[in-house]
Amino acid sequence: MSDKYVRRVRRFVEFLGECGIVQRKPKLALPTLDRRVVEFQDWLRQHRGVTELTIGRHGRMVMRLLPALDSKPRSWNAPLIRDVIIAETKRVSLAT
């Protein structure tokens, strides 16, 4: 089954939910973004000209990386960041 077909089916089911024909699942609350991630996303919007889809994807990726880093950014260094990114790439699929 193609991704395009699955997206169409999901949109149709959402439409049926809006019409009250099928019961809608409650939407999950979105996680609160770190202030720095929001600033990064704003920077992407202003200076990189990427799509909102890409901006959202990058924000989610950074949010997954932050817990593995120390809470004090001044303690971050290249080897630490590289190790965190490598660990994340081993944890997720190639598509991510």
Secondary structure as UniProt FT lines:
FT   HELIX           3..19
FT   HELIX           35..43
FT   HELIX           44..48
FT   HELIX           52..65
FT   HELIX           66..68
FT   HELIX           73..75
FT   HELIX           78..91
FT   TURN            94..95
//
